[in-house]
Every structure is written in structure tokens, then in C-alpha cells.
Amino acid sequence: MKRTLIFILGGLIVLFILFFSFVYFVPYSEGTRAGELIKFSHKGFVVKTWEGQISQGISGAQIFDFTVLDNKPEVIEKLKEYQGSYVKLNYVERFSTFFFWGDSKYFVNDVTQENSPHFNRK
């Protein structure tokens, strides 16, 4: 009986490690999004994560939610500085997320400040 229980628990641990590795190392997609940075905050009760939103439309109907991992301090500082500006985000989309990573499946790797196409009309 003990051997069976140890075998089942060991199998579950191996499955969790395989799932975690798959989610962490295999991206679903990579890309770029641009818009006005309307929100960036450090939120959570037990586990704090960096979450943000950019508006990709004039009316604010197209909102892109994203997460920045703690191991990207330069990206976090840039996003704090660019609050309210038009930005371009480079991101990786994962298959899933974990509670300690954040709410979104989109993880930002880099950010640059851009000129807004709405205000550059001649």
C-alpha cells in the first residue's frame, strides 16, 4: 500500500514538473502591441505581481492586459516612467499562467516609448 501511494505521489509530482516546464519554456506566440499605457500596478495580497493595460483604440474598447515578471526590473521602471504615454510592448504569450506569475498569459519583455499616431496628423 505504501509503495502504491509513493508511486502515485511521485507520478503527480513528475506531471506537475513537466507541465510547469512546458508552460515556462514553450511560448505560444511572440509579438508586439502598441497603445496608450493606461494602467500599471503592483497588485496582489499574498503574491505581488506587476500588471498593466494598454488601450489600443480611441474609445478604450480594445484593452490589452499584460504582466511583467519581477526578473525584468528595467522594464518595470520604464513602464512606471511611461505611464499615460504611447508605448510599444514586446511580449511572449504562454499557454497558461500560475497564480505567482500574474493574471495574464502575456508577459512583456521590452517596452519603448513611441509617438502616438492619433496626434501626429499634418
Secondary structure, DSSP 8 states (H G I E B T S, - for coil): -HHHHHHHHHHHHHHHHHHHHHHHH-EEEEEEEEEEEEEEEEE-SSS-EEEEEEE-SSSS--EEEEEE-TT-HHHHHHHHHTTTSEEEEEEEEES---TTT-S-SEEEEEEEE---TTS---
